[in-house]
Each structure stands twice: as structure tokens, then as C-alpha cells.
Amino acid sequence: MLIRNFALAAALFGGLAACGQNFGEQAVIGAGGGALTSAAVGGSVATGAVVGAAANVVYCRSYPSRCN
């Protein structure tokens, strides 16, 4: 069960890379993906949304060529 949850989370978070053309889109897409992933693995949806939003924005700001 743990391996399945980890694989699901990795697949969902991997799909977030390169999403969003501006800060707002990046935050919203990241929050949605984080919330869905967290719900799928039985975690806190709010925490997943915050972490997902932050992670997607940081990734896209760090690697802008990969987010277009």
C-alpha cells in the first residue's frame, strides 16, 4: 500500500512540472495538484495545497525554460 501511494504521489507531482505561464497560474495549478495528491494518499488536503503551490512556483522560477 505504501509503495502504491508513493508511486501515485510521484506521478501526480511529476505532472505538475512545466505548468503555468505566470505566478498565479503556477500557484493555482500547484495547489490543485498538491491537494489532489494529498487526498489520494490520505494526507491533509490543505497542507498538500500549500506545499504543491510553493513547489510549483519555486520550480518554475528556478527553471523558467522548462515551464513554457
Biopython code that builds the backbone (N, CA, C, O; Angstrom):
import numpy as np
from Bio.PDB.StructureBuilder import StructureBuilder

atoms = [
    (1, "MET", "N", (0.826, -1.192, 0.000)),
    (1, "MET", "CA", (0.000, 0.000, 0.000)),
    (1, "MET", "C", (0.871, 1.256, 0.000)),
    (1, "MET", "O", (0.582, 2.210, -0.723)),
    (2, "LEU", "N", (1.924, 1.263, 0.797)),
    (2, "LEU", "CA", (2.796, 2.428, 0.865)),
    (2, "LEU", "C", (3.470, 2.683, -0.481)),
    (2, "LEU", "O", (3.583, 3.831, -0.913)),
    (3, "ILE", "N", (3.914, 1.627, -1.135)),
    (3, "ILE", "CA", (4.565, 1.788, -2.436)),
    (3, "ILE", "C", (3.577, 2.331, -3.462)),
    (3, "ILE", "O", (3.940, 3.177, -4.278)),
    (4, "ARG", "N", (2.345, 1.861, -3.434)),
    (4, "ARG", "CA", (1.327, 2.354, -4.363)),
    (4, "ARG", "C", (1.066, 3.834, -4.121)),
    (4, "ARG", "O", (0.975, 4.611, -5.072)),
    (5, "ASN", "N", (0.946, 4.229, -2.862)),
    (5, "ASN", "CA", (0.716, 5.637, -2.542)),
    (5, "ASN", "C", (1.885, 6.504, -2.989)),
    (5, "ASN", "O", (1.691, 7.594, -3.529)),
    (6, "PHE", "N", (3.099, 6.013, -2.762)),
    (6, "PHE", "CA", (4.273, 6.771, -3.177)),
    (6, "PHE", "C", (4.312, 6.917, -4.693)),
    (6, "PHE", "O", (4.589, 8.002, -5.205)),
    (7, "ALA", "N", (4.038, 5.841, -5.409)),
    (7, "ALA", "CA", (4.037, 5.885, -6.870)),
    (7, "ALA", "C", (2.966, 6.841, -7.391)),
    (7, "ALA", "O", (3.205, 7.590, -8.338)),
    (8, "LEU", "N", (1.799, 6.817, -6.777)),
    (8, "LEU", "CA", (0.724, 7.723, -7.172)),
    (8, "LEU", "C", (1.121, 9.172, -6.927)),
    (8, "LEU", "O", (0.910, 10.029, -7.785)),
    (9, "ALA", "N", (1.690, 9.447, -5.771)),
    (9, "ALA", "CA", (2.124, 10.808, -5.450)),
    (9, "ALA", "C", (3.203, 11.272, -6.418)),
    (9, "ALA", "O", (3.157, 12.408, -6.891)),
    (10, "ALA", "N", (4.163, 10.422, -6.717)),
    (10, "ALA", "CA", (5.232, 10.785, -7.647)),
    (10, "ALA", "C", (4.674, 11.083, -9.036)),
    (10, "ALA", "O", (5.109, 12.033, -9.687)),
    (11, "ALA", "N", (3.730, 10.294, -9.484)),
    (11, "ALA", "CA", (3.133, 10.516, -10.803)),
    (11, "ALA", "C", (2.358, 11.827, -10.847)),
    (11, "ALA", "O", (2.453, 12.576, -11.820)),
    (12, "LEU", "N", (1.599, 12.102, -9.807)),
    (12, "LEU", "CA", (0.812, 13.332, -9.792)),
    (12, "LEU", "C", (1.695, 14.564, -9.677)),
    (12, "LEU", "O", (1.462, 15.556, -10.368)),
    (13, "PHE", "N", (2.710, 14.515, -8.811)),
    (13, "PHE", "CA", (3.605, 15.661, -8.685)),
    (13, "PHE", "C", (4.445, 15.841, -9.941)),
    (13, "PHE", "O", (4.743, 16.971, -10.328)),
    (14, "GLY", "N", (4.826, 14.751, -10.575)),
    (14, "GLY", "CA", (5.585, 14.840, -11.813)),
    (14, "GLY", "C", (4.809, 15.548, -12.904)),
    (14, "GLY", "O", (5.395, 16.225, -13.749)),
    (15, "GLY", "N", (3.505, 15.399, -12.891)),
    (15, "GLY", "CA", (2.656, 16.059, -13.873)),
    (15, "GLY", "C", (2.551, 17.557, -13.679)),
    (15, "GLY", "O", (2.070, 18.262, -14.566)),
    (16, "LEU", "N", (2.992, 18.053, -12.541)),
    (16, "LEU", "CA", (2.920, 19.485, -12.279)),
    (16, "LEU", "C", (4.042, 20.265, -12.942)),
    (16, "LEU", "O", (3.903, 21.463, -13.186)),
    (17, "ALA", "N", (5.130, 19.613, -13.230)),
    (17, "ALA", "CA", (6.276, 20.305, -13.797)),
    (17, "ALA", "C", (5.886, 20.977, -15.108)),
    (17, "ALA", "O", (5.148, 20.415, -15.917)),
    (18, "ALA", "N", (6.384, 22.165, -15.298)),
    (18, "ALA", "CA", (6.178, 22.926, -16.522)),
    (18, "ALA", "C", (4.738, 23.378, -16.703)),
    (18, "ALA", "O", (4.265, 23.476, -17.836)),
    (19, "CYS", "N", (4.040, 23.652, -15.630)),
    (19, "CYS", "CA", (2.653, 24.114, -15.716)),
    (19, "CYS", "C", (2.540, 25.560, -15.257)),
    (19, "CYS", "O", (3.040, 25.925, -14.193)),
    (20, "GLY", "N", (1.890, 26.366, -16.052)),
    (20, "GLY", "CA", (1.594, 27.743, -15.680)),
    (20, "GLY", "C", (2.514, 28.734, -16.356)),
    (20, "GLY", "O", (3.733, 28.568, -16.361)),
    (21, "GLN", "N", (1.920, 29.764, -16.927)),
    (21, "GLN", "CA", (2.685, 30.790, -17.626)),
    (21, "GLN", "C", (3.048, 31.973, -16.744)),
    (21, "GLN", "O", (3.958, 32.732, -17.077)),
    (22, "ASN", "N", (2.349, 32.146, -15.619)),
    (22, "ASN", "CA", (2.657, 33.256, -14.719)),
    (22, "ASN", "C", (2.522, 32.776, -13.274)),
    (22, "ASN", "O", (2.121, 31.641, -13.019)),
    (23, "PHE", "N", (2.860, 33.651, -12.343)),
    (23, "PHE", "CA", (2.872, 33.283, -10.927)),
    (23, "PHE", "C", (1.530, 32.735, -10.457)),
    (23, "PHE", "O", (1.485, 31.715, -9.768)),
    (24, "GLY", "N", (0.452, 33.392, -10.818)),
    (24, "GLY", "CA", (-0.874, 32.956, -10.382)),
    (24, "GLY", "C", (-1.242, 31.577, -10.897)),
    (24, "GLY", "O", (-1.734, 30.735, -10.145)),
    (25, "GLU", "N", (-1.002, 31.346, -12.185)),
    (25, "GLU", "CA", (-1.296, 30.031, -12.764)),
    (25, "GLU", "C", (-0.444, 28.948, -12.120)),
    (25, "GLU", "O", (-0.938, 27.860, -11.823)),
    (26, "GLN", "N", (0.824, 29.240, -11.906)),
    (26, "GLN", "CA", (1.721, 28.264, -11.293)),
    (26, "GLN", "C", (1.255, 27.907, -9.886)),
    (26, "GLN", "O", (1.271, 26.737, -9.503)),
    (27, "ALA", "N", (0.842, 28.909, -9.119)),
    (27, "ALA", "CA", (0.380, 28.660, -7.752)),
    (27, "ALA", "C", (-0.919, 27.860, -7.738)),
    (27, "ALA", "O", (-1.062, 26.924, -6.952)),
    (28, "VAL", "N", (-1.858, 28.219, -8.595)),
    (28, "VAL", "CA", (-3.153, 27.525, -8.621)),
    (28, "VAL", "C", (-2.999, 26.078, -9.100)),
    (28, "VAL", "O", (-3.579, 25.163, -8.513)),
    (29, "ILE", "N", (-2.232, 25.877, -10.147)),
    (29, "ILE", "CA", (-2.025, 24.516, -10.653)),
    (29, "ILE", "C", (-1.294, 23.670, -9.618)),
    (29, "ILE", "O", (-1.645, 22.512, -9.394)),
    (30, "GLY", "N", (-0.284, 24.248, -8.994)),
    (30, "GLY", "CA", (0.441, 23.523, -7.953)),
    (30, "GLY", "C", (-0.438, 23.193, -6.762)),
    (30, "GLY", "O", (-0.362, 22.094, -6.214)),
    (31, "ALA", "N", (-1.275, 24.146, -6.359)),
    (31, "ALA", "CA", (-2.179, 23.906, -5.229)),
    (31, "ALA", "C", (-3.168, 22.800, -5.552)),
    (31, "ALA", "O", (-3.433, 21.936, -4.716)),
    (32, "GLY", "N", (-3.710, 22.822, -6.748)),
    (32, "GLY", "CA", (-4.655, 21.777, -7.145)),
    (32, "GLY", "C", (-4.012, 20.404, -7.175)),
    (32, "GLY", "O", (-4.572, 19.432, -6.669)),
    (33, "GLY", "N", (-2.849, 20.334, -7.763)),
    (33, "GLY", "CA", (-2.137, 19.057, -7.824)),
    (33, "GLY", "C", (-1.728, 18.562, -6.454)),
    (33, "GLY", "O", (-1.823, 17.370, -6.164)),
    (34, "GLY", "N", (-1.273, 19.474, -5.610)),
    (34, "GLY", "CA", (-0.887, 19.088, -4.254)),
    (34, "GLY", "C", (-2.066, 18.609, -3.435)),
    (34, "GLY", "O", (-1.954, 17.638, -2.687)),
    (35, "ALA", "N", (-3.202, 19.288, -3.573)),
    (35, "ALA", "CA", (-4.406, 18.888, -2.839)),
    (35, "ALA", "C", (-4.907, 17.524, -3.306)),
    (35, "ALA", "O", (-5.266, 16.679, -2.486)),
    (36, "LEU", "N", (-4.932, 17.311, -4.615)),
    (36, "LEU", "CA", (-5.374, 16.014, -5.150)),
    (36, "LEU", "C", (-4.450, 14.879, -4.720)),
    (36, "LEU", "O", (-4.906, 13.804, -4.332)),
    (37, "THR", "N", (-3.167, 15.130, -4.794)),
    (37, "THR", "CA", (-2.210, 14.102, -4.395)),
    (37, "THR", "C", (-2.338, 13.781, -2.920)),
    (37, "THR", "O", (-2.335, 12.614, -2.527)),
    (38, "SER", "N", (-2.450, 14.813, -2.107)),
    (38, "SER", "CA", (-2.574, 14.606, -0.666)),
    (38, "SER", "C", (-3.849, 13.842, -0.327)),
    (38, "SER", "O", (-3.836, 12.956, 0.528)),
    (39, "ALA", "N", (-4.940, 14.181, -0.990)),
    (39, "ALA", "CA", (-6.197, 13.464, -0.754)),
    (39, "ALA", "C", (-6.080, 12.006, -1.187)),
    (39, "ALA", "O", (-6.622, 11.116, -0.532)),
    (40, "ALA", "N", (-5.380, 11.765, -2.281)),
    (40, "ALA", "CA", (-5.237, 10.402, -2.796)),
    (40, "ALA", "C", (-4.440, 9.501, -1.862)),
    (40, "ALA", "O", (-4.668, 8.293, -1.811)),
    (41, "VAL", "N", (-3.513, 10.090, -1.129)),
    (41, "VAL", "CA", (-2.684, 9.288, -0.225)),
    (41, "VAL", "C", (-3.121, 9.420, 1.231)),
    (41, "VAL", "O", (-2.439, 8.929, 2.131)),
    (42, "GLY", "N", (-4.252, 10.079, 1.466)),
    (42, "GLY", "CA", (-4.805, 10.170, 2.811)),
    (42, "GLY", "C", (-4.185, 11.230, 3.691)),
    (42, "GLY", "O", (-4.254, 11.127, 4.916)),
    (43, "GLY", "N", (-3.582, 12.242, 3.103)),
    (43, "GLY", "CA", (-2.960, 13.316, 3.872)),
    (43, "GLY", "C", (-3.881, 14.511, 4.016)),
    (43, "GLY", "O", (-5.049, 14.465, 3.629)),
    (44, "SER", "N", (-3.346, 15.571, 4.574)),
    (44, "SER", "CA", (-4.084, 16.815, 4.749)),
    (44, "SER", "C", (-4.184, 17.540, 3.406)),
    (44, "SER", "O", (-3.167, 17.856, 2.788)),
    (45, "VAL", "N", (-5.396, 17.797, 2.965)),
    (45, "VAL", "CA", (-5.610, 18.467, 1.680)),
    (45, "VAL", "C", (-5.060, 19.890, 1.722)),
    (45, "VAL", "O", (-4.455, 20.347, 0.752)),
    (46, "ALA", "N", (-5.264, 20.592, 2.829)),
    (46, "ALA", "CA", (-4.778, 21.972, 2.945)),
    (46, "ALA", "C", (-3.253, 22.021, 2.884)),
    (46, "ALA", "O", (-2.678, 22.862, 2.192)),
    (47, "THR", "N", (-2.614, 21.128, 3.601)),
    (47, "THR", "CA", (-1.151, 21.084, 3.576)),
    (47, "THR", "C", (-0.651, 20.728, 2.183)),
    (47, "THR", "O", (0.318, 21.314, 1.701)),
    (48, "GLY", "N", (-1.300, 19.780, 1.543)),
    (48, "GLY", "CA", (-0.925, 19.405, 0.183)),
    (48, "GLY", "C", (-1.048, 20.569, -0.780)),
    (48, "GLY", "O", (-0.202, 20.748, -1.656)),
    (49, "ALA", "N", (-2.099, 21.363, -0.622)),
    (49, "ALA", "CA", (-2.299, 22.521, -1.492)),
    (49, "ALA", "C", (-1.194, 23.555, -1.304)),
    (49, "ALA", "O", (-0.672, 24.098, -2.278)),
    (50, "VAL", "N", (-0.843, 23.823, -0.063)),
    (50, "VAL", "CA", (0.207, 24.808, 0.223)),
    (50, "VAL", "C", (1.553, 24.326, -0.312)),
    (50, "VAL", "O", (2.273, 25.077, -0.970)),
    (51, "VAL", "N", (1.883, 23.080, -0.028)),
    (51, "VAL", "CA", (3.160, 22.527, -0.487)),
    (51, "VAL", "C", (3.201, 22.460, -2.015)),
    (51, "VAL", "O", (4.218, 22.796, -2.622)),
    (52, "GLY", "N", (2.115, 22.031, -2.633)),
    (52, "GLY", "CA", (2.064, 21.950, -4.087)),
    (52, "GLY", "C", (2.216, 23.308, -4.753)),
    (52, "GLY", "O", (2.938, 23.442, -5.741)),
    (53, "ALA", "N", (1.537, 24.314, -4.215)),
    (53, "ALA", "CA", (1.639, 25.663, -4.773)),
    (53, "ALA", "C", (3.065, 26.181, -4.665)),
    (53, "ALA", "O", (3.628, 26.685, -5.638)),
    (54, "ALA", "N", (3.641, 26.056, -3.486)),
    (54, "ALA", "CA", (5.007, 26.540, -3.278)),
    (54, "ALA", "C", (6.001, 25.793, -4.162)),
    (54, "ALA", "O", (6.880, 26.404, -4.769)),
    (55, "ALA", "N", (5.860, 24.486, -4.230)),
    (55, "ALA", "CA", (6.800, 23.686, -5.017)),
    (55, "ALA", "C", (6.734, 24.034, -6.497)),
    (55, "ALA", "O", (7.771, 24.148, -7.152)),
    (56, "ASN", "N", (5.532, 24.204, -7.032)),
    (56, "ASN", "CA", (5.409, 24.509, -8.456)),
    (56, "ASN", "C", (5.950, 25.900, -8.773)),
    (56, "ASN", "O", (6.612, 26.084, -9.794)),
    (57, "VAL", "N", (5.680, 26.871, -7.922)),
    (57, "VAL", "CA", (6.188, 28.226, -8.151)),
    (57, "VAL", "C", (7.713, 28.238, -8.073)),
    (57, "VAL", "O", (8.376, 28.822, -8.931)),
    (58, "VAL", "N", (8.267, 27.596, -7.051)),
    (58, "VAL", "CA", (9.728, 27.560, -6.905)),
    (58, "VAL", "C", (10.368, 26.859, -8.097)),
    (58, "VAL", "O", (11.365, 27.337, -8.638)),
    (59, "TYR", "N", (9.807, 25.741, -8.504)),
    (59, "TYR", "CA", (10.357, 25.007, -9.647)),
    (59, "TYR", "C", (10.336, 25.874, -10.905)),
    (59, "TYR", "O", (11.337, 25.967, -11.615)),
    (60, "CYS", "N", (9.210, 26.499, -11.174)),
    (60, "CYS", "CA", (9.090, 27.296, -12.399)),
    (60, "CYS", "C", (9.945, 28.554, -12.356)),
    (60, "CYS", "O", (10.395, 29.027, -13.399)),
    (61, "ARG", "N", (10.175, 29.104, -11.171)),
    (61, "ARG", "CA", (11.066, 30.263, -11.053)),
    (61, "ARG", "C", (12.526, 29.832, -11.186)),
    (61, "ARG", "O", (13.353, 30.592, -11.690)),
    (62, "SER", "N", (12.843, 28.629, -10.742)),
    (62, "SER", "CA", (14.215, 28.131, -10.827)),
    (62, "SER", "C", (14.575, 27.668, -12.234)),
    (62, "SER", "O", (15.721, 27.805, -12.661)),
    (63, "TYR", "N", (13.604, 27.125, -12.951)),
    (63, "TYR", "CA", (13.827, 26.574, -14.294)),
    (63, "TYR", "C", (12.783, 27.122, -15.266)),
    (63, "TYR", "O", (11.929, 26.371, -15.736)),
    (64, "PRO", "N", (12.839, 28.420, -15.573)),
    (64, "PRO", "CA", (11.796, 29.017, -16.417)),
    (64, "PRO", "C", (11.709, 28.413, -17.819)),
    (64, "PRO", "O", (10.633, 28.410, -18.416)),
    (65, "SER", "N", (12.799, 27.911, -18.346)),
    (65, "SER", "CA", (12.747, 27.330, -19.694)),
    (65, "SER", "C", (11.946, 26.033, -19.730)),
    (65, "SER", "O", (11.490, 25.625, -20.798)),
    (66, "ARG", "N", (11.768, 25.382, -18.593)),
    (66, "ARG", "CA", (11.009, 24.134, -18.525)),
    (66, "ARG", "C", (9.526, 24.375, -18.252)),
    (66, "ARG", "O", (8.741, 23.427, -18.222)),
    (67, "CYS", "N", (9.145, 25.609, -18.058)),
    (67, "CYS", "CA", (7.760, 25.926, -17.682)),
    (67, "CYS", "C", (7.014, 26.663, -18.775)),
    (67, "CYS", "O", (6.094, 27.426, -18.480)),
    (68, "ASN", "N", (7.376, 26.464, -19.991)),
    (68, "ASN", "CA", (6.677, 27.110, -21.101)),
    (68, "ASN", "C", (6.038, 26.086, -21.985)),
    (68, "ASN", "O", (5.401, 26.439, -22.978)),
]
sb = StructureBuilder()
sb.init_structure("model")
sb.init_model(0)
sb.init_chain("A")
sb.init_seg("    ")
for serial, (resi, resn, name, xyz) in enumerate(atoms, 1):
    if name == "N":
        sb.init_residue(resn, " ", resi, " ")
    sb.init_atom(name, np.array(xyz, "f"), 0.0, 1.0, " ", f" {name:<3s}", serial, name[0])
structure = sb.get_structure()
